[in-house]
Amino acid sequence: MSTNVAVIGASMTQFGQREAWIQGLLAEAGAACLDDAGVAPDAVEHLYVSNMASGEFEGQTGVPNALAHDLDCLPAYTQRVDQTSSSGGAGMYAAWQSVASGASEMTLLVGGEKMTHRSTGEATDVIASLTHPVEYKHGVTLPSFAGLTARRYLDRYDAPRESLGKVAVKNHENGVDNPHAQFQKEVDLETVLESPIVADPLRLYDFCPITDGSAALMFCPESVAKEYTDEYALVSGVGGATDTHVVHERAEPTVMGGVVESGKEAYEMSGYGPEDIDVAELHDMFTILEFLQMEGLDFAEQGAAWELVEEGKTECDGELPINTSGGLKSKGHPLGASGVAQGYEIYKQVLGEAGPRQVDADVGLACNVGGFGNCVITTIMEAGA
C-alpha cells in the first residue's frame, strides 16, 4: 500500500445529551463533513460507520445502509465497524485501508453512539458485555478494572493520588475551549478528590460521562486531495493490536500490550518516534488510562507518566499537550464516535484550525482503546504539503 492517504474534511456534532437518535446523529456529522470537504455525496465510494451498540442501546441495526440513503451517497459500499469502545479508531484504520489499497478514491467515515436515554446501570451493563464471559459472570466491569489497576499503579510506583486528579483537572480545563464538549467547565483538584468513590481509589471525576454524539472524517488519496484543497492532513502511520481478552492473564496489568504494539506499528510506518509527536489525543475513559497510554507509547518511562503530569508537561503550554480537546473526560465518550473525534482534533491541530485550544503542532497522534486495552488503534497524522 504505497498510496499516501489524506484527510480533507472533518466534522463533529455537539457531544452530550441529545434528543436525536443514532440515525440523526450520524446524518448530522456526515452531512457536515461532506460540506467541509466540498465533496458531492455521489462521489463517496466507501462509507464506513463506527458504532459499538446501536442494536443494544436503541434496537436499531442497518445504520450504514440507512446513512447512505440519508446522505444520498448511493450506491456507495457501506460497512459498520464495531470494535467496542475503539470502534472509531478501527473505522479510521478501515477507511485508511480502503484508500491505501486503491479500493476507494473517496471514503467517508462517520462514528456515532446514542446512549443517554439509558440509565447509568443499563449503559454500564451494555459496555461490560465486551468483557470475557467468565469475568462478566462475576460482575466485573470496566470501572472495577480501572480501580484495581489504579491502586496497583499508585502503590507500585509510589505515585500520589493527586496526580490522577490533576489529569481530570487538566482535561476539564481544556474542554472549556471546545464548543463541542459535553462539559465545558473547569473543576478544581479538591472537587475531584472529594467526589464520590466509584471504584477505589477512583472517584466520580476520574471517569468519563455517558454521551450522545457523532464525528466524521473524509479520506482520499493525496493526489485527489490536491484537487479539492491546498490544506489537508496526511495519515502518516496507523497500527492496530490486540491484548489478552482476559485481563488477569496479562503479565503486568499496568502495561497495555495493545498500546505498545499499535504504537510501534504506527511509529514505524510514519518514520516518526515519540519525540516527534507535538500533540496527542489519548483514550482517558478513566484517568489512569492516560498514564498507561503515555507509557505504552514511550512518552514516559514505565511508572513515570505521573511525574510529567505533576510537572505540567502534558498541559496545552507544556512539552507534549495531551487531550487538548478535553479528552473523553470532558468532551464525552459516545463509544463509536470517540476515536473519530480524536482524529478530528488531531486534524484540526495539525492544520492550525483548533481555535483557542490550538498548540504548536505539525505531527499529532491519536490512541483509541477498546475495553480495558483489549484492542487498540494508534494513528499518526501530519500536515500535508
N, C-alpha and C positions, 0 to 999 in steps of 0.2 A: 504494500500500500504506500505509494510514493506521492499521492496527491496531497498537496497542502490544503487543509480544511480550514475554512474561515467561518466566523460568526458575523453576520451582517445586520442583525436586528435582535432586539430583546424587549421583553415587557414583563410586568409584574402587577398583579392586582393588589388592592388593599388586603392585607392579612388581618385576621381577627374573627369576630363572629359576624357572618354574612347571611343575609336572607336567601341568596341564590343557592341552588343545589349544584351538584357536581357538573352537570352539563352546562349550566350557565356560567360557572366559574371558568371552565375550560374555554368556552367560546369567547369570554371577555378577554382573556390573556392571548388567545390565538389570534383574534381579530386585531388587537393592538400590536402584536408582533409583526403581522403582515403589513400593517400600516407603517410601523417603524422601519422595516426593511425596504419598503417600497416594492414589495413582491405581489403580483397578482395571484389570487387564490388558485387559479388553474395552472400556475407554474410550479406548484408544490407537487413533487413526485412521490415523496415518502412523508407520512405523518405518524409520529410516534406519540403516544400518551403514557406518561409516567403516572401510575396510580397504584396504590397498595390495596385498597379495600373498599372500592365503591359498592361492591356487592354486599359486603358485611355491614358497612355503615349505612347504606342507603337503599339496598336492594336493586341497584342499577348496574347492569352489565352492558357490554357492547358499546362502551363510551367512545372508542376511537372512530368506529363507523359513523356514529351519530355526530361526532365533532366534524368529520369530513363533510358531512351533509350540511351542518350548521354554518360552516365557513365557506361552503361552495368550492371545496378543494377536490371534488370528484374529477377524475377517477383515481386519485392518489392511493397508493398502497398504504394500509393502516395497520398498526400493531400496538397493543398495550404492553407496557414494560412494568413488571412487578418484581421488585427485589426488596420487599419490605420497606423499611424507612430509608433505604438507599435507592429507591426506585428512580428518583430524579437523576442521580449520578449515573445509574445504569442506562437511563434514557440518553444521557449525554454520550456515553460510550457507544450506544447503538446508533445514534444519529451521526456521530463521527465515523463509525464503520461504514454506514450506508453511503456516505460521500467519499471517504477514502478508498473504498473498494471500487468506485465507479458505478455503483448500482443506482445512485441518485445524484442529480445535479442541484436539487433544491429540497432540503429536508427540514420540516417544521417539527420541533419538539415542544410539547405542552405538558406540563406536570401540574397535578392538582389533587386536592382532597377536600371532602366535606365531612366535618367531624363534630362541630359544636352542638348539633341537635341531640347528640347522645350525652348521657351523664358521664362524669369522670370515670366511674366504675366500669360502665359499658365500654367506653373508649379504651381504657386500660386493658380490658379483657380482650378486645379485638387485637390490640397491639401485642399482648402477651402470647397470642396464638402462634407467633413466629418462633417461640422458644421450643426446645426439644420437648416432645410429649411427656417424657418422664419428669422433666423439670416443671412443666406446666401442670402436671397432675398433682405435684406437691405445692402448688400455689406460688411458684417462683414467677416474678415479674421483672421487667427491666429496671424499675426503680430499686428493687431489692438487690439486683446485681450491682447497681451503681453504688448503693450504700456499702455493701461488703467490700467492693473494690476501693472505694474512697478510704474506708477505715484501714485497709491493708497499706495503701499508699502513704497515708499520713503517718502511720506507725513505722513503716519500713524506712522511709526517707526523712523522718523527723521533720516533716513539713507542718507548718502552723495551719490550724483550721481556717484562720483568717484569709489565707491565700486563695482558697476556693471561693470564699465570699467575694474577694476582690475581682474574680472573673465575672461574677454576676453584676457587680457594680460597674465594671468597665463596659460590659455589653449593653447594659441598660443606658449608660451614658451615650454610647454610640447610636443606640436606637432612637434617641431623641431627634437626630438629624436624618432619620429615614422616614419619609412621609408614608411609606407602605407598611411600616412596622406595626405589630399588634399593640405593643406597649411603647409609647413614646414619652416615657417619664424616667427620671433618674431615681435611684434608690441609694441609701447610704449603707455603709457596712453594718452598722448596728441593726438596721431593719432586717438585713439578710440573715444575720447571725441569731436574731431573736424570733425569726419566723417559725411556724410550727414544724416539728420534726416529721419527715416523711419516711425516710429510711436512714437511720442513724449511721454516720454523722451528718447526712444531708438533710437540709430543710427545704421548705417550700420554694424559696428563691434560688435554690440550686437546680431547679427543674424548669424545663420549657413548658409553655402552655399548650392546650388543645386548640387547634386552629383550623379555620377555613381559608382557602386561598389557592391561587394558581400563578404560574410563571411560564414564560415561553422563550425559546431561542430559535434563530433561523441559521441553518448550516448550509454551506455550498463550497465548491472548490474555489481556491483563491483567484483563479483566472476568471471565474464567474463573478466573484465579489467585486472585482475591479470594474465590471460593467454597471454595477449598482451604486458604488460609493468609493470614496477615497479613504474613508475611515472604517476600519474593520479590525477585528481581533483574529488571531490565529490560534488554533488548538495545537500547541507545541508538543504536548505529551499527554498520554492518558494511560492509566493502568488500573486493573481490577484484580481482586484477590479474595479468597475465602479462607476463613479460620474455622476451627472446630465448632460444630453446632452445639455441642455440649460444653458449656463454659468451664466447668470444673475439670475438664480433661486438658486444659492448657497448662503448660509448664509453669507459667508465671502470669497470673490474671491481670497484672498491671502492664503487661506488654500485649499490644494488639497486633498480632501477626499479619492480619489483613491490611492494616495501615502500613506496616513496614514494607510488605511485598508490593502493594499497589503503588506506594511512593517510589520504590526502586524502579519499577517499570516506567512510571511517568518521568522520572528524572532521566533515565537512560534514553528514552525516546526523544525527549526535548533537548538533551545536551546541557541542561541546567542542573545545578545542585541546590541544596537547601540555602546556601549562602547567596544565591542569585534571586531568591524569591523576595519581592518587595511588599507583598500583601497576601494574606491568606484568609480563607473562609473555612472554618472548622466546624464539625458537627457537635455542637455543645448542647445536645439533648439534656445532658447533666453537666454541671461544671467540671467534674472530674474528667470527662472525656476530652476537654480542651487540653489538659495536661498530657493525657495518654497519646493524643494525636501529635502534639508538639514534639514529643519524644520519639514516637514512631516515624515521624517524617524528618528526624535529625535536626530539628530547630533547637533542640536542647538535649543535653546528655540524659541518660536514664536516671530518673529521680530528681532532676534539676529544673523541670519546667516551672515549678512553683517559684523558684528564685527569679526567673525572668519576669514573672507577673509581679512579684514584690518590688522589683527594680523599675517597673513601669515600661519595660521594653516592648510589651505587646499592645500598648495603647496607641491611639492614632498618631501621636507625635513621637512614638518610640522607634526602635531599630527595625522591628517587624510588626507592623499593625496586624492584629488578628481580630476578625469579625467586626470589620468597620460597619457592616450592615446592622449590627446589633445581635447577630447570630440567631440561632434558634431560640435562645433565651429571651430576647426582646422582640425580635422580628416575628417570631412564631414558627410553628412546625406543622404545616399541613403536609403530611407524610410524603405523598408523591411529588409535591411541589418543591420541597426543601432543597434538594440537590440542584434543581434547575434555578432556583432563586440564588443559590450560591454562585452559579455560573453567571447569572445576571449581574451580581455585584462585581465579580472579577472583570467581566466585560466592561462595565461602566468605569471601573477604576483604571484599567489599562488604556482606555480611550480618553481619560480625563473628564468624564461626564458624571461623576458621582456627587456633584454639588458640594454642600457644606461638609460632607464626610470624605471628600477627596484627599488622598495622600499621594506622595510622590511614588508612582508605580508604573513600571514598564512590563513587569512579569508578575503574574499572580497565580495562586494555587487554590483549588477547592478540594476538600476531602469530605465525602459523603459516606456515612457509616450506616449499615443495616444491622438491626438487632443490637447486640452488645459486642460489636466488632465481628459478627458472623460473616458479613460480606462488605467490601469497601471499594469505592472507586475514587481515584485521585486524578484530577485533571489540571493541567498547567496551560495557561493562556498568556499570550503576549500581544502587544500592539502590532498590527500589520504594517507593511512598508508604506 
